[in-house]
């Protein structure tokens, strides 16, 4: 259901139309008034629809992409989720956690890059098969199947490319963290030897 459908207005609705529809639905589904079992969920959807459609920039993005979320903000959120997942996995690893997470991100990036190569090879193979067959009728079933498969592969390529970009953002975020390697405190004997080497022989009991 779109935000427009949630509020019961047309995509061409004015801000006044949206406000009027919102007030009407809010009176009906407000948790303090409504007895509907899904009133809280409905009210959240109504509020979200109102917030998006009354914000000119958010409404423009929503009309163009079906989402009010800024593309870069969405990728940063996904990158943060990626870090959370890898940090959680690293908590049980014996090795240092920062290099572990960095390796996880790089491994994911390489897997996505390999997948893109495979998808594009399959696209070229499909196109090659289509060129080897001629169809004397307009309803070319083979061409339809090839197009359907190619479109699916193209979508997978886009998803993998986006994953690589998200991995890059996650790697940049990881740069905000660094390993702190604790050094063992010097032993008493080592401290005395250090004092002697620094010209303080009295620490060794000799003058």
Order of alpha helices (4+ residues) and beta strands (2+ residues): alpha-alpha-alpha-alpha-alpha-alpha-alpha-alpha
